[in-house]
Amino acid sequence: MKNPPMAVKLVMSAVCEMKSIKPDKIADPAGTGKKVLDFWGPSKKLLGDMNFLRDLKDYDKDNIPASVMQTIRQTYVTNPDFEPSIVAKASSAAEGLCKWVKAMEQYDRVAKVVAPKKANLAEAQESLAAIMAVLDQKRAELKEVEDRLAALQKTFDEKTEQKARLELQVDSCARKLERAAADDLQSTYDNLTGDVLISAGVIAYLGAFTAGYRQECTRAWTRLCQVLSRDIPSADEFSLSKTLGDPIEIRAWNIAGLPNDSFSIDNGVIVGSSRRWCVSTSDIKYTDLM
């Protein structure tokens, strides 16, 4: 086609501009003798290219040179004849190419607005990622603290339960001790008559004798009280220090140097409880004491 419609030539010149194809310089058809720029020659070569449609499909729309877009907007978009409806009257194929050029121009215009927003979005996403990393770290630290708190709470609950058990045991032991003390006090009270009677005998007659002989005598006297007399209760195992001794005073004697054996302590009780010297062994018949 040597002389295509002006609408077709207009569209093809726009396509050449989009693909950065330079126009040919030809003699002015008007006969002015000057050279004019003509895109139809390059357009025919472009249309004859077997990869023409594929190149349009794969066109790098995200990197269109600003100079190309400036030319398209100033020369073609503002041209009232550069409309698909008008171009369609001349060629349906040219109509499609016109739509393609307009679509590329609109995409570039939108992309120029969207690109900064994309950059801002990428920056915001990067900032969000950094914040989320810090948040994840804080969450991990919080979980560690919560785990420690849970462990401490578990230990606290266990110790509280143990404390409750110990308090029950202490209360039970206290009641048992109270009952034991009461029983011991009652037993001491019940045996008081015989124990005091035997203590009086020890103080009066046994101060000068050995520990072994004292034990023989006190056992015999205990037997007399419990078996023969029956009316005089006494402890099964008589102890002078327990009957008449003061634990605090006895402790003071030990601190002062008194030996801690029962014989020495009984001697101290005898001396402390006597108003006169003990009866001499020469004045006593052993058979009278047994």
JOVEN-V231231 format. One record per pair of residues at least 4 apart in sequence whose ideal C-beta (glycine too) atoms are under 7 Angstrom apart, sorted by the first residue. I is the first residue (numbers start at 0). J is the second residue. D is the distance in whole Angstrom. If there is no record, write none. Layout:
i:I j:J d:D
i:I j:J d:D
This chain:
i:3 j:7 d:4
i:3 j:8 d:6
i:3 j:39 d:7
i:4 j:89 d:4
i:4 j:90 d:7
i:5 j:9 d:6
i:6 j:10 d:7
i:6 j:80 d:6
i:6 j:85 d:6
i:6 j:86 d:5
i:6 j:89 d:4
i:6 j:93 d:6
i:7 j:11 d:6
i:7 j:89 d:5
i:7 j:90 d:5
i:7 j:93 d:5
i:8 j:12 d:6
i:8 j:38 d:7
i:8 j:39 d:6
i:9 j:13 d:7
i:9 j:78 d:7
i:9 j:80 d:6
i:9 j:81 d:6
i:10 j:14 d:7
i:10 j:86 d:6
i:10 j:93 d:4
i:10 j:96 d:5
i:10 j:97 d:5
i:11 j:15 d:6
i:11 j:38 d:6
i:11 j:39 d:7
i:11 j:42 d:4
i:12 j:16 d:7
i:12 j:38 d:4
i:13 j:17 d:6
i:13 j:71 d:6
i:13 j:75 d:5
i:13 j:81 d:7
i:13 j:100 d:5
i:14 j:18 d:6
i:14 j:45 d:7
i:14 j:96 d:6
i:14 j:100 d:6
i:15 j:20 d:4
i:15 j:22 d:7
i:15 j:38 d:5
i:15 j:41 d:5
i:15 j:42 d:6
i:15 j:45 d:7
i:16 j:67 d:6
i:16 j:70 d:5
i:16 j:71 d:6
i:17 j:67 d:6
i:17 j:71 d:7
i:17 j:100 d:6
i:17 j:103 d:6
i:19 j:67 d:6
i:20 j:41 d:5
i:20 j:45 d:7
i:22 j:36 d:4
i:22 j:37 d:6
i:22 j:38 d:5
i:22 j:41 d:6
i:23 j:37 d:5
i:23 j:40 d:4
i:23 j:41 d:6
i:24 j:34 d:5
i:24 j:36 d:6
i:25 j:34 d:7
i:25 j:35 d:6
i:25 j:37 d:5
i:26 j:34 d:7
i:27 j:31 d:4
i:27 j:32 d:7
i:27 j:33 d:5
i:27 j:35 d:5
i:38 j:42 d:5
i:39 j:43 d:6
i:41 j:45 d:6
i:42 j:46 d:6
i:43 j:47 d:6
i:44 j:48 d:7
i:45 j:51 d:6
i:46 j:51 d:6
i:50 j:54 d:5
i:51 j:55 d:7
i:52 j:56 d:6
i:53 j:57 d:6
i:54 j:58 d:7
i:55 j:99 d:6
i:60 j:103 d:6
i:60 j:106 d:5
i:61 j:110 d:7
i:63 j:67 d:6
i:63 j:68 d:6
i:63 j:103 d:7
i:63 j:107 d:5
i:65 j:69 d:6
i:66 j:70 d:7
i:67 j:71 d:6
i:68 j:72 d:6
i:68 j:104 d:7
i:68 j:107 d:5
i:69 j:73 d:6
i:70 j:74 d:5
i:71 j:75 d:5
i:71 j:76 d:6
i:71 j:100 d:7
i:71 j:104 d:5
i:72 j:76 d:5
i:72 j:77 d:7
i:72 j:104 d:7
i:73 j:77 d:6
i:74 j:78 d:7
i:75 j:81 d:5
i:75 j:100 d:7
i:76 j:81 d:7
i:76 j:104 d:6
i:80 j:85 d:6
i:81 j:97 d:6
i:82 j:86 d:7
i:83 j:87 d:6
i:83 j:94 d:5
i:83 j:97 d:5
i:83 j:98 d:5
i:86 j:90 d:7
i:86 j:93 d:5
i:86 j:94 d:5
i:86 j:97 d:5
i:87 j:91 d:6
i:87 j:94 d:4
i:89 j:93 d:6
i:90 j:94 d:7
i:91 j:95 d:7
i:92 j:96 d:7
i:93 j:97 d:6
i:94 j:98 d:7
i:95 j:99 d:6
i:96 j:100 d:7
i:97 j:101 d:6
i:98 j:102 d:6
i:99 j:103 d:6
i:100 j:104 d:6
i:101 j:105 d:6
i:102 j:106 d:6
i:103 j:107 d:6
i:104 j:108 d:6
i:105 j:109 d:6
i:106 j:110 d:6
i:107 j:111 d:6
i:109 j:113 d:6
i:110 j:114 d:6
i:113 j:117 d:6
i:114 j:118 d:6
i:115 j:119 d:6
i:116 j:120 d:6
i:117 j:121 d:6
i:118 j:122 d:6
i:119 j:123 d:6
i:120 j:124 d:6
i:121 j:125 d:6
i:122 j:126 d:6
i:123 j:127 d:6
i:124 j:128 d:6
i:125 j:129 d:7
i:126 j:130 d:6
i:127 j:131 d:6
i:128 j:132 d:6
i:129 j:133 d:7
i:130 j:134 d:6
i:131 j:135 d:6
i:132 j:136 d:7
i:133 j:137 d:6
i:134 j:138 d:6
i:135 j:139 d:6
i:136 j:140 d:6
i:137 j:141 d:6
i:138 j:142 d:6
i:139 j:143 d:6
i:140 j:144 d:6
i:141 j:145 d:6
i:142 j:146 d:6
i:143 j:147 d:6
i:144 j:148 d:6
i:145 j:149 d:6
i:146 j:150 d:6
i:147 j:151 d:6
i:148 j:152 d:6
i:149 j:153 d:6
i:150 j:154 d:6
i:151 j:155 d:6
i:152 j:156 d:6
i:153 j:157 d:6
i:154 j:158 d:6
i:155 j:159 d:6
i:156 j:160 d:6
i:157 j:161 d:6
i:158 j:162 d:6
i:159 j:163 d:7
i:160 j:164 d:7
i:161 j:165 d:6
i:162 j:166 d:6
i:163 j:167 d:7
i:164 j:168 d:6
i:165 j:169 d:6
i:166 j:170 d:6
i:167 j:171 d:6
i:168 j:172 d:6
i:169 j:173 d:6
i:170 j:174 d:7
i:171 j:175 d:6
i:172 j:176 d:6
i:173 j:177 d:6
i:174 j:178 d:6
i:175 j:179 d:6
i:176 j:180 d:6
i:177 j:181 d:6
i:178 j:182 d:6
i:179 j:183 d:6
i:180 j:184 d:6
i:181 j:185 d:6
i:182 j:186 d:6
i:183 j:187 d:6
i:184 j:188 d:6
i:185 j:189 d:6
i:186 j:190 d:6
i:187 j:191 d:6
i:189 j:232 d:5
i:190 j:194 d:5
i:190 j:232 d:5
i:190 j:233 d:5
i:190 j:234 d:5
i:191 j:195 d:6
i:192 j:196 d:6
i:192 j:231 d:6
i:192 j:232 d:6
i:193 j:197 d:6
i:193 j:224 d:4
i:193 j:231 d:5
i:193 j:232 d:5
i:193 j:233 d:3
i:194 j:198 d:6
i:194 j:233 d:5
i:194 j:234 d:6
i:194 j:237 d:6
i:194 j:242 d:5
i:195 j:199 d:6
i:195 j:242 d:7
i:196 j:200 d:7
i:196 j:224 d:7
i:196 j:231 d:7
i:197 j:201 d:6
i:197 j:217 d:6
i:197 j:220 d:5
i:197 j:221 d:7
i:197 j:233 d:6
i:197 j:237 d:5
i:198 j:202 d:6
i:198 j:239 d:6
i:198 j:242 d:5
i:198 j:243 d:5
i:199 j:203 d:6
i:200 j:204 d:6
i:200 j:220 d:6
i:201 j:205 d:5
i:201 j:213 d:7
i:201 j:217 d:7
i:201 j:239 d:5
i:201 j:269 d:7
i:202 j:206 d:7
i:202 j:269 d:5
i:202 j:272 d:5
i:202 j:273 d:6
i:203 j:278 d:6
i:204 j:278 d:6
i:204 j:283 d:6
i:204 j:288 d:6
i:205 j:213 d:5
i:205 j:216 d:6
i:206 j:269 d:5
i:206 j:277 d:3
i:207 j:277 d:5
i:207 j:279 d:6
i:207 j:280 d:5
i:208 j:212 d:4
i:208 j:213 d:6
i:208 j:280 d:7
i:209 j:213 d:7
i:210 j:214 d:7
i:210 j:262 d:4
i:211 j:215 d:7
i:212 j:216 d:6
i:213 j:217 d:6
i:214 j:218 d:6
i:215 j:219 d:6
i:216 j:220 d:6
i:216 j:288 d:5
i:216 j:289 d:7
i:217 j:221 d:6
i:217 j:237 d:5
i:218 j:222 d:6
i:219 j:223 d:6
i:219 j:289 d:5
i:220 j:224 d:6
i:221 j:225 d:6
i:221 j:233 d:5
i:221 j:237 d:5
i:222 j:226 d:5
i:223 j:227 d:5
i:223 j:228 d:6
i:224 j:228 d:5
i:224 j:231 d:4
i:224 j:233 d:4
i:225 j:233 d:6
i:233 j:237 d:7
i:238 j:242 d:6
i:239 j:243 d:6
i:239 j:265 d:5
i:239 j:268 d:5
i:240 j:244 d:4
i:240 j:249 d:7
i:240 j:261 d:7
i:240 j:264 d:5
i:240 j:265 d:6
i:240 j:268 d:6
i:243 j:268 d:5
i:243 j:272 d:6
i:244 j:249 d:5
i:244 j:264 d:7
i:244 j:268 d:5
i:245 j:249 d:6
i:246 j:250 d:6
i:247 j:251 d:7
i:248 j:252 d:7
i:249 j:253 d:7
i:249 j:264 d:6
i:250 j:254 d:6
i:251 j:255 d:6
i:252 j:257 d:4
i:252 j:267 d:5
i:253 j:257 d:5
i:253 j:259 d:5
i:257 j:263 d:6
i:257 j:267 d:6
i:258 j:263 d:4
i:261 j:265 d:6
i:262 j:266 d:7
i:263 j:267 d:7
i:264 j:268 d:7
i:265 j:269 d:6
i:266 j:270 d:6
i:267 j:271 d:6
i:268 j:272 d:6
i:269 j:273 d:6
i:269 j:277 d:7
i:273 j:277 d:7
i:278 j:282 d:5
i:278 j:283 d:6
i:283 j:287 d:7
i:283 j:288 d:7
i:285 j:289 d:7
